[in-house]
Amino acid sequence: MTMKTYSTKPSDIKREWFVVDATDKPLGRLAAEVAKILRGKHKPIFAPHLDTGDFVIVINASKVKLTGHKDEELIYWHTMWPGGLRSVSRGKLIAEKPERAIRRAVKGMLPHNKLGAAMIRKLKVYAGAEHPHEAQQPKPLEIEV
């Protein structure tokens, strides 16, 4: 008796919605768990070449915390113009644009290709406790710290 290797097909993928409360969660640990859900690694049908992940809504992004001296650590990027090297501290970024800080942390943990770009589109981040996705009936997702 021979067994056949199961290969996930796009028609097999069923997407769910999860909501995560970021209050007092360390940024890196939160981002790692969210990236795992977006990628689909929590499902038995996971395939590295397919986007099998679910949608994730992160609320209370402004209440995420950084451990140690990471709030003073600088983030660099380049505008692609001459002399366009820019920087901002992680603490200032979370204070001013918490959605961008969480999105950046999660994006760095996803594949850096078209597949990762499709996965990051399933991430919805909100600074407050309200979100406009009640119609999708998201399930609460507990992240252990």
C-alpha positions as CSV (number, residue, x, y, z in Angstrom):
1,M,0.0,0.0,0.0
2,T,1.5,3.3,-1.1
3,M,0.6,6.6,0.5
4,K,0.4,9.8,-1.5
5,T,2.0,13.0,-0.4
6,Y,-0.6,15.6,0.3
7,S,-0.2,18.9,-1.5
8,T,-2.2,21.9,-0.4
9,K,-4.3,23.5,-3.2
10,P,-5.5,27.1,-3.1
11,S,-9.1,25.8,-2.9
12,D,-8.3,24.0,0.4
13,I,-7.5,27.3,2.2
14,K,-10.1,28.6,4.6
15,R,-9.3,31.9,6.1
16,E,-10.4,33.0,9.6
17,W,-10.2,36.4,11.4
18,F,-8.4,36.8,14.8
19,V,-8.2,39.8,17.0
20,V,-5.2,40.4,19.3
21,D,-5.0,42.9,22.1
22,A,-1.4,44.4,22.2
23,T,-1.8,46.0,25.7
24,D,1.4,45.4,27.7
25,K,2.8,42.8,25.2
26,P,6.4,43.0,24.2
27,L,6.6,44.2,20.6
28,G,8.9,41.3,19.3
29,R,6.9,38.5,20.9
30,L,3.6,40.0,19.6
31,A,5.1,40.3,16.1
32,A,6.4,36.8,16.1
33,E,3.0,35.3,17.0
34,V,1.1,37.5,14.5
35,A,3.6,36.6,11.7
36,K,3.0,32.9,12.5
37,I,-0.8,33.3,12.1
38,L,-0.4,35.5,8.9
39,R,1.9,32.8,7.4
40,G,-0.4,29.9,8.3
41,K,2.2,27.9,10.3
42,H,-0.5,27.1,12.9
43,K,-2.5,25.0,10.4
44,P,-1.9,21.4,9.3
45,I,-2.2,22.4,5.7
46,F,0.8,24.8,5.8
47,A,2.9,25.0,2.7
48,P,5.8,27.3,2.4
49,H,5.0,28.2,-1.2
50,L,1.3,29.2,-0.5
51,D,-0.3,31.9,1.6
52,T,-2.3,29.6,3.9
53,G,-2.6,32.2,6.7
54,D,-5.4,34.0,8.4
55,F,-6.4,37.6,8.9
56,V,-5.1,39.3,12.1
57,I,-6.5,42.5,13.7
58,V,-4.2,44.1,16.3
59,I,-5.9,46.6,18.6
60,N,-4.5,48.9,21.3
61,A,-1.2,49.2,19.3
62,S,-0.3,52.4,21.2
63,K,-0.1,50.3,24.5
64,V,2.6,47.9,23.2
65,K,5.8,47.9,25.3
66,L,9.5,47.7,24.6
67,T,11.8,45.9,27.0
68,G,15.3,47.0,28.0
69,H,16.7,50.1,26.3
70,K,15.0,49.4,23.0
71,D,13.0,52.6,23.2
72,E,16.2,54.5,22.6
73,E,17.3,52.3,19.7
74,L,17.3,54.0,16.3
75,I,15.6,52.7,13.2
76,Y,17.2,53.7,9.9
77,W,15.8,54.0,6.4
78,H,16.8,55.7,3.2
79,T,14.6,57.9,1.0
80,M,16.6,57.0,-2.1
81,W,17.5,60.6,-2.6
82,P,21.0,61.9,-2.1
83,G,21.6,62.5,1.6
84,G,18.3,60.8,2.3
85,L,19.4,58.6,5.3
86,R,16.7,59.1,8.0
87,S,16.3,57.7,11.6
88,V,13.9,57.7,14.5
89,S,14.0,56.0,17.9
90,R,11.7,53.1,18.4
91,G,10.1,54.8,21.4
92,K,9.3,57.9,19.4
93,L,7.8,55.8,16.6
94,I,5.5,53.9,19.0
95,A,4.5,57.2,20.6
96,E,3.7,58.9,17.2
97,K,2.7,56.1,14.8
98,P,2.2,52.8,16.7
99,E,0.5,51.1,13.7
100,R,3.6,51.6,11.6
101,A,5.9,50.2,14.4
102,I,3.9,47.0,14.7
103,R,3.5,46.6,10.9
104,R,7.3,47.1,10.5
105,A,8.1,44.5,13.1
106,V,5.7,41.9,11.6
107,K,6.8,42.6,8.0
108,G,10.4,41.8,9.0
109,M,9.3,38.3,10.1
110,L,7.6,37.4,6.9
111,P,9.2,36.3,3.6
112,H,10.7,39.1,1.7
113,N,9.0,38.5,-1.6
114,K,5.6,38.7,-3.3
115,L,4.3,36.0,-0.9
116,G,5.2,38.1,2.1
117,A,3.6,41.2,0.5
118,A,0.3,39.2,0.1
119,M,0.6,38.1,3.8
120,I,1.2,41.6,5.2
121,R,-2.0,42.8,3.5
122,K,-4.0,40.5,5.9
123,L,-2.7,42.5,8.9
124,K,-5.0,45.3,10.2
125,V,-3.5,47.4,13.0
126,Y,-5.3,50.0,15.1
127,A,-4.0,52.3,17.8
128,G,-7.2,52.2,19.9
129,A,-9.6,49.5,21.0
130,E,-12.1,50.0,18.2
131,H,-11.9,48.3,14.8
132,P,-14.3,48.3,11.8
133,H,-14.2,44.5,11.3
134,E,-17.0,43.3,13.5
135,A,-18.8,41.9,10.5
136,Q,-16.0,39.3,10.0
137,Q,-16.7,38.0,13.6
138,P,-13.0,37.8,14.6
139,K,-12.0,35.3,17.3
140,P,-9.9,36.5,20.2
141,L,-6.4,35.2,20.1
142,E,-4.4,35.0,23.4
143,I,-0.7,35.5,23.1
144,E,1.4,34.2,26.0
145,V,4.1,36.6,27.2
